[in-house]
Amino acid sequence: MYEERILRTLTIQSLHIKEVEFGEKFALSRLNAEGETPNYYKLSIPNTISENIAEEELISSLNIRIIKPYEHHVHIESVMDIFPISVKVLGKLGEGTSRTLTGVYGMICGCDENHVPVCAFGESSGYLDEQVMLDKAGTPSSTDYIICFDVILKKDAGFSRSGPDAAHRAIDNYCQPLRDILKMKKGADSTEQHVYNDIERVGAPKVVLVKLVSGQGAMYDTHYFPAEPSGFNGSHSIIDSTGSPIYLTPNEYRDGAIRALY
């Protein structure tokens, strides 16, 4: 047996969403009675993000749709990213406490004004249930809600990093008030809580998992170490770092250290 040392601990608390609707502002409302467990919630979201794109000159329009569970035979533009909505409560990325919503995911889809898809080597426009394999690791389940952000960039803006960056930045700013609400919840409000330890086994073989990410030319990029788990703002470009190897702990990866742009 090898001696085990806990290097860092990450606690992830989830609030499970059972309903999503449009409203005047972000709100998380408890669905079941006080004291009844597990806790389930209804999420209200504003249906406009005009203030978030006012300063984004490369965005022509940005609309929001709520895609309900089992209603996935709907048309989408090319998928740029699917992401959870999470917030750091205590500590830094990869340790401390994070809080996340389950039962709902954000999805960014995009093209430009000439209907050129925002993608690199293969576009994924079409019907959602034919383009995304649901119920797999890393994709929403059939029972999840999807908040679909339909982005239309200015002509040819998808051919450089600045166009997709503008879309991710605007949507990240839109999500931040919801993260702020999530951060103010109490641990007792969570539906589930999971604790993950980064463990060093003294004398055991060292194992490194190598993950290749996209970072080619002027447009095909991946970001890492955002300010919020699975966020965009505050993150770093793999292209700007010249593709040099980045060391991540297991808990940093688990906590959303990598953001795919498309």
Summary of the structure (lengths in Angstrom):
residues: 262
radius of gyration: 19.0
end to end distance: 43.6
largest distance: 62.1
contacts: 808
relative contact order: 0.23
helix: 16%
strand: 39%
